[in-house]
């Protein structure tokens, strides 16, 4: 039964989200992922995607897993776990090998060797490789080769994107998950899993940017011609809107959060100048009237700041205003009123709200942009198991960081050894 179950765990700064799915047959004889459980519990011990209190983080993950098992009625023994945070960096690399076979035919092992050669890049101190993502191959000088297996050549090169994370943060996250008794199938850079859930292959081919607005970070990934072109994690999120409101209204964080959730909007022109909010209705100790238009102005200013930073990342790769499939917004912060209009104005691109594609479910939560990462991790697991069982060795399989397996495996053995 466990082989049929796919679980994704998204450990965020605001919430820990877990999704559980299984493959079900479709009328046309194929299989589709069916989400049988999706839960969200408040997160503690996590800030900006990194663990700040191990015990609190373990408790949060445990609660999410308990709820997931209660809802689905099946034990969750292992999961694909998302990792994010501003410590994650990416860099380009090229691997070059010679094809030593007499017939000159390129095989799977040659591709693996080329990717392994790309992995030997100078990593910053204390950083570990999470993914090696092949973008395109070059066979004897012929560029733009997507799959060189079966082709003939003497020299094989691969252009790859190396995604790395701080070793201490990776170990802290794996330790927090292992302490709950859950096995980690693999760590996955969260925004890549998110894109797996909300972007179609055609959009990846034409050019698209996925922006995940979390509580304390905003992650983005840009695809073009089916390949990952750029990734980034910005140290700003929807919690910054709450902080701005708390300062601007001279009120507590809790009250400011309620103001944001109930009245926050990026559309200042739609708010009347005389509209007011009584903070006592939102938890303030005494009556205090504040202008709703002022709340909208503060919210709009921070949203524009977020999208201006996203646009700067697009400018770095010369894609500002030049992605035919536009921008897809996901994450809890993307649900704020007027967020799409604000993004359209700053980014000068079509903007849509992302929700999971290619999955079936009877659960309403699967359409929530905040759940897209957890569902994406489930789909990522489906691709990996499919590739390793012989259904095709795709790029997804190659993107796994072998170094990560060693880190996680060693830590798992250590924790088993010290358990009473």
For each residue, the residues with C-beta under 8 A, 3 or more apart:
1: 4 5 74
2: 5 75 77 78
3:
4: 1 22 23
5: 1 2 20 21 22 74 76
6: 20 21 22 23 33 80 378 381 382 385
7: 18 19 20 21 68 76 78 79 80 377 378 381
8: 18 19 20 21 79 80 81 82 193 373 374 375 376 377 378 380 381
9: 16 17 18 61 64 65 79 80 81 82 177 182 374 377
10: 16 17 18 19 82 190 373 374 377
11: 16 43 46 57 60 61 81 82 173 176 177
12: 15 16 17 43 46 49 84 214 215 373
13: 43 46 47 48 49 214 215 216 217 237 239
14: 42 43 214 215 216 238 239 332
15: 12 40 41 42 43 215 332 370
16: 9 10 11 12 40 41 42 43 46 60 61 63 64
17: 9 10 12 38 39 40 64 370 371 373 374
18: 7 8 9 10 37 38 39 64 65 67 68 76 79 374
19: 7 8 10 35 37 38 39 68 366 371 374 375 377 378
20: 5 6 7 8 35 36 37 38 68 72 74 76 378
21: 5 6 7 8 33 34 35 36 359 375 378 379 382
22: 4 5 6 33 34 36
23: 4 6 31 32 33 34 382
24: 31 32 33 34 360
25: 29 30 31 32
26: 29 30 31 32
27:
28:
29: 25 26
30: 25 26
31: 23 24 25 26
32: 23 24 25 26 358 359 360
33: 6 21 22 23 24 358 359 360 378 379 382
34: 21 22 23 24 359 360 361
35: 19 20 21 38 356 359 360 361 363 366 375 378
36: 20 21 22 71 72 74 361 363
37: 18 19 20 68 71 72 363
38: 17 18 19 20 35 361 363 365 366 368 371 374 375
39: 17 18 19 64 67 68 71 365
40: 15 16 17 64 365 370 371
41: 15 16 60 63 64 67
42: 14 15 16 60
43: 11 12 13 14 15 16 46 57 60
44: 53 56 57 59 60
45: 51 52 53 54 55 56 57 58 59 60 176
46: 11 12 13 16 43 49 50 51 52 57 60
47: 13 50 52 216
48: 13 85 86 216 217 235
49: 12 13 46 83 84 85 86 87 190 214 216 217 233
50: 46 47 85 87 169 172 173
51: 45 46 54 57 169 172 173 176
52: 45 46 47 57
53: 44 45 56 57
54: 45 51 57 58 172 175 176 179
55: 45 58 59
56: 44 45 53 59 60
57: 11 43 44 45 46 51 52 53 54 60 61 176
58: 45 54 55 61 62 176 179 180
59: 44 45 55 56 62 63
60: 11 16 41 42 43 44 45 46 56 57 63 64
61: 9 11 16 57 58 64 65 176 177 180 182
62: 58 59 65 66 180
63: 16 41 59 60 66 67
64: 9 16 17 18 39 40 41 60 61 67 68
65: 9 18 61 62 68 69 76 180 182
66: 62 63 69 70
67: 18 39 41 63 64 70 71
68: 7 18 19 20 37 39 64 65 71 72 76
69: 65 66 72 73 74 75 76
70: 66 67 73
71: 36 37 39 67 68
72: 20 36 37 68 69 76
73: 69 70
74: 1 5 20 36 69
75: 2 69
76: 5 7 18 20 65 68 69 72 79 182
77: 2 182 183
78: 2 7 182 183 184 185
79: 7 8 9 18 76 177 182 183 184 185 377 381
80: 6 7 8 9 184 185 186 188 193 377 378 380 381 384
81: 8 9 11 173 174 177 184 185 186 187 188 377
82: 8 9 10 11 187 188 189 190 193 373 374 377
83: 49 88 130 165 169 170 173 187 188 189 190
84: 12 49 88 189 190 191 214 217 219 233
85: 48 49 50 88 165 166 169 217 233
86: 48 49 217 233 234 235
87: 49 50 165 166 169 233
88: 83 84 85 130 163 164 165 166 189 231 233
89: 124 127 163 164 165
90: 161 162 163 164 230 231 232
91: 121 161 162 164
92: 159 160 161 162
93: 118 119 121 132 159 160 161 162
94: 118 157 158 159 160
95: 113 114 115 116 117 118 119 120 157 158 160
96: 114 117 155 156 157
97: 110 113 114 117 155 156 157
98: 154 155 156
99: 104 105 106 110 153 154 155 156
100:
101: 104 105 107
102:
103: 152
104: 99 101 152 153 154
105: 99 101 150 151 152
106: 99 110 111 139 148 149 150 151 152 153 156
107: 101 110 111 149
108: 111 112 149 393
109: 112 113
110: 97 99 106 107 113 114 148 156
111: 106 107 108 114 115 134 137 148 149 156 158 398
112: 108 109 115 116 398
113: 95 97 109 110 116 117
114: 95 96 97 110 111 117 118 137 156 157 158
115: 95 111 112 118 119 132 134 158 160 398
116: 95 112 113 119 120
117: 95 96 97 113 114 120 158
118: 93 94 95 114 115 121 132 134 158 159 160 162
119: 93 95 115 116 129 132 160 162 402 403
120: 95 116 117
121: 91 93 118 162
122:
123: 127 128 129 162 164
124: 89 127 164
125:
126: 166 167 168
127: 89 123 124 164 165 166 167
128: 123 164 165 166 167 170 401 403 404 407
129: 119 123 132 162 163 164 401 402 403 404
130: 83 88 163 164 165 170 187 188 189 401 404
131: 161 162 163 188 189 192 399 400 401
132: 93 115 118 119 129 160 161 162 163 398 399 400 401
133: 160 161 162 163 192 227 228 395 398 399
134: 111 115 118 137 158 159 160 395 398 399
135: 158 159 160 161 227 228 229
136: 143 144 145 146 158 159 227
137: 111 114 134 145 146 147 148 156 157 158 159
138: 141 142 143 145 155 156 157 158 159
139: 106 142 145 148 151 153 155 156 157
140: 153 154 155
141: 138 155
142: 138 139 145 153
143: 136 138
144: 136
145: 136 137 138 139 142 148 151
146: 136 137 226
147: 137
148: 106 110 111 137 139 145 151 153 156
149: 106 107 108 111
150: 105 106
151: 105 106 139 145 148
152: 103 104 105 106
153: 99 104 106 139 140 142 148 156
154: 98 99 104 140
155: 96 97 98 99 138 139 140 141
156: 96 97 98 99 106 110 111 114 137 138 139 148 153
157: 94 95 96 97 114 137 138 139
158: 94 95 111 114 115 117 118 134 135 136 137 138
159: 92 93 94 118 134 135 136 137 138
160: 92 93 94 95 115 118 119 132 133 134 135
161: 90 91 92 93 131 132 133 135 228 231
162: 90 91 92 93 118 119 121 123 129 131 132 133
163: 88 89 90 129 130 131 132 133 189 231 401
164: 88 89 90 91 123 124 127 128 129 130
165: 83 85 87 88 89 127 128 130 169 170 189
166: 85 87 88 126 127 128 169 170
167: 126 127 128 170 171 407
168: 126 171 172
169: 50 51 83 85 87 165 166 172 173
170: 83 128 130 165 166 167 173 174 187 404 407
171: 167 168 174 175 407 411
172: 50 51 54 168 169 175 176
173: 11 50 51 81 83 169 170 176 177 187
174: 81 170 171 177 178 184 187 407 408 411 412
175: 54 171 172 178 179 411 415
176: 11 45 51 54 57 58 61 172 173 179 180
177: 9 11 61 79 81 173 174 180 182 184
178: 174 175 181 182 183 184 411 412 415
179: 54 58 175 176 415
180: 58 61 62 65 176 177
181: 178
182: 9 61 65 76 77 78 79 177 178
183: 77 78 79 178 412
184: 78 79 80 81 174 177 178 187 408 412
185: 78 79 80 81 381 384
186: 80 81 384 400 404 405 408
187: 81 82 83 130 170 173 174 184 401 404 408
188: 80 81 82 83 130 131 192 193 377 380
189: 82 83 84 88 130 131 163 165 192 193 231
190: 10 49 82 83 84 193 194 212 219 373 377
191: 84 194 195 210 212 219 220 221 231 233 373
192: 131 133 188 189 195 196 221 228 231 376 380 399
193: 8 80 82 188 189 190 196 197 373 376 377 379 380
194: 190 191 197 198 210 212 219 221 330 331 354 372 373 376
195: 191 192 198 199 204 210 221 223 376
196: 192 193 199 376 379 380 383
197: 193 194 354 356 357 359 372 373 375 376 379
198: 194 195 210 328 330 354 355 356 357 372 376
199: 195 196 203 204 208 210 223 328 354 357
200: 203 204 357
201: 204 205 226
202: 205 206 325
203: 199 200 206 208 223 325 328
204: 195 199 200 201 208 223 224 226 227
205: 201 202 225 226
206: 202 203 224 323 324 325
207: 222 223 224 225 319 322 323 324 325
208: 199 203 204 222 223 323 324 325 326 327 328
209: 220 221 222 223 310 314 319 323 326 327 328 349
210: 191 194 195 198 199 220 221 223 327 328 330 354
211: 218 219 220 310 327 328 329 330 331 334 343
212: 190 191 194 218 219 220 330 331 334 372 373
213: 218 237 238 306 329 330 331 332 333 334 339
214: 12 13 14 49 84 217 218 219 237 238 331 332 333
215: 12 13 14 15 237 238 239 332 333
216: 13 14 47 48 49 235 236 237 239 240
217: 13 48 49 84 85 86 214 233 234 235 236 237
218: 211 212 213 214 233 234 236 237 306 309 310 331 333
219: 84 190 191 194 211 212 214 231 232 233 234
220: 191 209 210 211 212 230 231 232 234 310 313
221: 191 192 194 195 209 210 228 230 231
222: 207 208 209 228 229 230 231 313 314 317 319 323
223: 195 199 203 204 207 208 209 210 226 227 228 229
224: 204 206 207 227 229 319 323
225: 205 207
226: 146 201 204 205 223
227: 133 135 136 204 223 224
228: 133 135 161 192 221 222 223 231
229: 135 222 223 224 317 319
230: 90 220 221 222 313 316 317 319
231: 88 90 161 163 189 191 192 219 220 221 222 228
232: 90 219 220 313
233: 49 84 85 86 87 88 191 217 218 219
234: 86 217 218 219 220 306 309 310 313
235: 48 86 216 217
236: 216 217 218 240 305 306 309
237: 13 213 214 215 216 217 218 240 306 333
238: 14 213 214 215 241 242 260 331 332 333 336
239: 13 14 215 216 242 243
240: 216 236 237 243 244 302 305 306
241: 238 244 245 260 264 298 299 302 303 333 336
242: 238 239 245 246 253 256 257 260
243: 239 240 246 247 253 256
244: 240 241 247 248 298 299 301 302
245: 241 242 248 249 251 256 259 260 264 295 298 299
246: 242 243 249 250 251 252 253 255 256
247: 243 244 250
248: 244 245 294 295 298
249: 245 246 255 256 259 279 290 294 295
250: 246 247
251: 245 246 255 256 259 279 284 288
252: 246 255 256 283 284
253: 242 243 246 256 257
254: 257 258 283
255: 246 249 251 252 258 259 279 282 283 284
256: 242 243 245 246 249 251 252 253 259 260
257: 242 253 254 260 261
258: 254 255 261 262 282 283
259: 245 249 251 255 256 262 263 264 277 279 282 290 295
260: 238 241 242 245 256 257 263 264 299 336
261: 257 258 264
262: 258 259 282
263: 259 260 277 292 295 296
264: 241 245 259 260 261 295 296 299 336 337
265: 268 270 271 296 299 300 336 337 338
266: 296 299 300 303 304 336 337 338 339 341 342
267: 270 271 296 300 337 338 341
268: 265 271 293 296 297 300
269:
270: 265 267 338
271: 265 267 268 275 292 293 296
272: 275 292 293
273: 291 293
274:
275: 271 272 291 292 293
276: 289 290 291 292
277: 259 263 281 282 289 290 291 292 295
278: 281 282 287 288 289
279: 249 251 255 259 282 283 284 287 288 289 290
280: 283 284 285 286 287 288
281: 277 278
282: 255 258 259 262 277 278 279
283: 252 254 255 258 279 280
284: 251 252 255 279 280 287 288
285: 280
286: 280
287: 278 279 280 284
288: 251 278 279 280 284
289: 276 277 278 279
290: 249 259 276 277 279 294 295
291: 273 275 276 277 294 295
292: 263 271 272 275 276 277 295 296
293: 268 271 272 273 275 296 297
294: 248 249 290 291 297 298
295: 245 248 249 259 263 264 277 290 291 292 298 299
296: 263 264 265 266 267 268 271 292 293 299 300
297: 268 293 294 300 301
298: 241 244 245 248 294 295 301 302
299: 241 244 245 260 264 265 266 295 296 302 303 336 338
300: 265 266 267 268 296 297 303 304 338 342
301: 244 297 298 304 305
302: 240 241 244 298 299 305 306
303: 241 266 299 300 306 307 336 338 339 342 343
304: 266 300 301 307 308 342 345 346
305: 236 240 301 302 308 309
306: 213 218 234 236 237 240 302 303 309 310
307: 303 304 310 311 342 343 346 347
308: 304 305 311 312 346
309: 218 234 236 305 306 312 313
310: 209 211 218 220 234 306 307 313 314 327 346 347
311: 307 308 314 315 320 346 347
312: 308 309 315 316
313: 220 222 230 232 234 309 310 316 317
314: 209 222 310 311 317 319 320 321 323 347
315: 311 312 318 319 320
316: 230 312 313
317: 222 229 230 313 314
318: 315 322
319: 207 209 222 224 229 230 314 315 322 323
320: 311 314 315 347 348
321: 314 347 348 349
322: 207 318 319
323: 206 207 208 209 222 224 314 319 326 327 349
324: 206 207 208
325: 202 203 206 207 208 350
326: 208 209 323 349 350 351 352
327: 208 209 210 211 310 323 343 347 349 350 351 352
328: 198 199 203 208 209 210 211 351 352 353 354
329: 211 213 334 339 340 343 351 352 353 354 369
330: 194 198 210 211 212 213 334 353 354 355 369 370 372 373
331: 194 211 212 213 214 218 238 334 369 370 372 373
332: 14 15 213 214 215 238 335 369 370
333: 213 214 215 218 237 238 241 336 339
334: 211 212 213 329 330 331 339 353 354 369
335: 332 339 353 368 369 370
336: 238 241 260 264 265 266 299 303 333 339
337: 264 265 266 267
338: 265 266 267 270 299 300 303 341 342
339: 213 266 303 329 333 334 335 336 342 343
340: 329 343 344 351 352 353
341: 266 267 338 344 345
342: 266 300 303 304 307 338 339 345 346
343: 211 303 307 327 329 339 340 346 347 349 351
344: 340 341 347 348 349 350 351
345: 304 341 342 348
346: 304 307 308 310 311 342 343
347: 307 310 311 314 320 321 327 343 344 351
348: 320 321 344 345
349: 209 321 323 326 327 343 344
350: 325 326 327 344
351: 326 327 328 329 340 343 344 347
352: 326 327 328 329 340
353: 328 329 330 334 335 340 369
354: 194 197 198 199 210 328 329 330 334 369 372
355: 198 330 366 367 368 369 372
356: 35 197 198 359 366 367 371 372 375 376
357: 197 198 199 200
358: 32 33 379
359: 21 32 33 34 35 197 356 366 375 378 379
360: 24 32 33 34 35
361: 34 35 36 38 366
362:
363: 35 36 37 38 366
364: 367 368
365: 38 39 40 368 371
366: 19 35 38 355 356 359 361 363 371 375
367: 355 356 364
368: 38 335 355 364 365 371 372
369: 329 330 331 332 334 335 353 354 355 372
370: 15 17 40 330 331 332 335
371: 17 19 38 40 356 365 366 368 374 375
372: 194 197 198 212 330 331 354 355 356 368 369 375 376
373: 8 10 12 17 82 190 191 193 194 197 212 330 331 376 377
374: 8 9 10 17 18 19 38 82 371 377 378
375: 8 19 21 35 38 197 356 359 366 371 372 378 379
376: 8 192 193 194 195 196 197 198 356 372 373 379 380
377: 7 8 9 10 19 79 80 81 82 188 190 193 373 374 380 381
378: 6 7 8 19 20 21 33 35 80 359 374 375 381 382
379: 21 33 193 196 197 358 359 375 376 382 383
380: 8 80 188 192 193 196 376 377 383 384 396
381: 6 7 8 79 80 185 377 378 384 385
382: 6 21 23 33 378 379 385 386
383: 196 379 380 386 387 394 396 397
384: 80 185 186 380 381 387 388 396 397 400
385: 6 381 382 388 389
386: 382 383 389 391 392
387: 383 384 391 392 393 394 396 397
388: 384 385 397
389: 385 386
390:
391: 386 387
392: 386 387
393: 108 387 397 398
394: 383 387 397 398
395: 133 134 398 399
396: 380 383 384 387 399
397: 383 384 387 388 393 394 400
398: 111 112 115 132 133 134 393 394 395
399: 131 132 133 134 192 395 396
400: 131 132 186 384 397 404 405
401: 128 129 130 131 132 163 187 404 405
402: 119 129 405 406
403: 119 128 129 406 407
404: 128 129 130 170 186 187 400 401 407 408
405: 186 400 401 402 408 409
406: 402 403 409 410
407: 128 167 170 171 174 403 404 410 411
408: 174 184 186 187 404 405 411 412
409: 405 406 412 413
410: 406 407 413 414
411: 171 174 175 178 407 408 414 415
412: 174 178 183 184 408 409 415 416
413: 409 410 416 417
414: 410 411 417 418
415: 175 178 179 411 412 418 419
416: 412 413 419
417: 413 414
418: 414 415
419: 415 416
420:
